[in-house]
Every structure is written in C-alpha cells, then in structure tokens.
Amino acid sequence: MHKQTEKIVLSGLFIAMGIVLAPVFHSAGLGQAISPLHFPVLIAGFIVGWKYALAIGIITPLLSFLMPFGIPDIITAAQISAELAVYGLVIGLIYKFLKPFKTRLFNIYLSLIIAMLAGRIVGGAVTALIFGLQGSTYGFQAFLGAYFVGTFPAIILQILIVPAIIEIYENRLEKRN
C-alpha cells in the first residue's frame, strides 16, 4: 500500500511539473524547442512505471489545456496526449521487462530512445488523422518537421538529461536500501 501511495503522490508531482514548466518555456518562445511536457512523462516512466506514466501522459496535456496559460486548443492537447501516453507506456514497459544490457545505463537509453520514437510516430499518426478528418493533408515532410526537426533541441536535451536524472535516482535508491 505504501508503494502505491508513493506512486500516486509522485504522479501528481509529475503532472504539476508538466503544467508549470510548459507555460514557462512557451512564454520564452522555447516551447517546441524544449518540449517541457515531455520531461516529466519520460522520467515518470522510469520511476512510477508504465501504468502511472501512461495516465500522466494523457492527463497532463489535457489539464494544461484547461489552464488559462496552457495548451491553446483541444486538438493540440489530444495530439500531445497521444504522444506522451505512448512515451509513458513504452518507457515503463521496456525498462521493467526488457533489460538486454548488463549495465543499467544502456537499458535506460534503450528504453528512452524506443519510447521517443514510438511516441513521435503515434503523435504523427494522430496528427495525420486529425488533418484527414479536417480535409487537409499531413505529409511525411510535415511530420519530420514537426516531430524531429522542430524538436531537435528537445531530443538532444532529453537524451542528455533524462538518463542522468534516472541514474542519480537509481543510485540513491540503492544506497537507501
């Protein structure tokens, strides 16, 4: 019971972090470049597991949309929710069940990179679906521009920062136990 309570509290903290970080970076014009909603979900996938991270990925953009300074429209919130939900799900599942490397750091990177690719693919698919329903087209170049080129600084930061945070967290857990 204690572990579940801890995961629920941490999940609330990750959601709050996403809601607070997003307007800070967006107001500075760095929203897409930094992708601030992504960091709490990616970290949550490692710390609280796939079930909670999946929920965090869905809830955070939707709550951000409801805030006066948050995501501008429900369509954007839906696109980001799909992407982040997959991040949380994939990173949590891979890190928990698939550990092909002997070192934890390689497993962290493997989980992170696969989740980032899967989330971006799902986000692009949802975007294409929404565009199609609106009678517009969403081509491969638009997908690459939106999910890889425009977010390249965020991708680099995620690859540098998330594993470092998880390594520190896991080392502290080991010392505590």
C-alpha positions, 0 to 999 in steps of 0.5 A: 500500500505504501508503494502505491501511495508513493506512486500516486503522490509522485504522479501528481508531482509529475503532472504539476511539473508538466503544467508549470514548466510548459507555460514557462518555456512557451512564454520564452518562445522555447516551447517546441524547442524544449518540449517541457511536457515531455520531461516529466512523462519520460522520467515518470516512466522510469520511476512510477512505471508504465501504468502511472506514466501512461495516465500522466501522459494523457492527463497532463496535456489535457489539464494544461489545456484547461489552464488559462496559460496552457495548451491553446486548443483541444486538438493540440492537447489530444495530439500531445496526449497521444504522444506522451501516453505512448512515451509513458507506456513504452518507457515503463514497459521496456525498462521493467521487462526488457533489460538486454544490457548488463549495465543499467545505463544502456537499458535506460537509453534503450528504453528512452530512445524506443519510447521517443520514437514510438511516441513521435510516430503515434503523435504523427499518426494522430496528427495525420488523422486529425488533418484527414478528418479536417480535409487537409493533408499531413505529409511525411515532410510535415511530420519530420518537421514537426516531430524531429526537426522542430524538436531537435533541441528537445531530443538532444536535451532529453537524451542528455538529461533524462538518463542522468536524472534516472541514474542519480535516482537509481543510485540513491535508491540503492544506497537507501536500501 
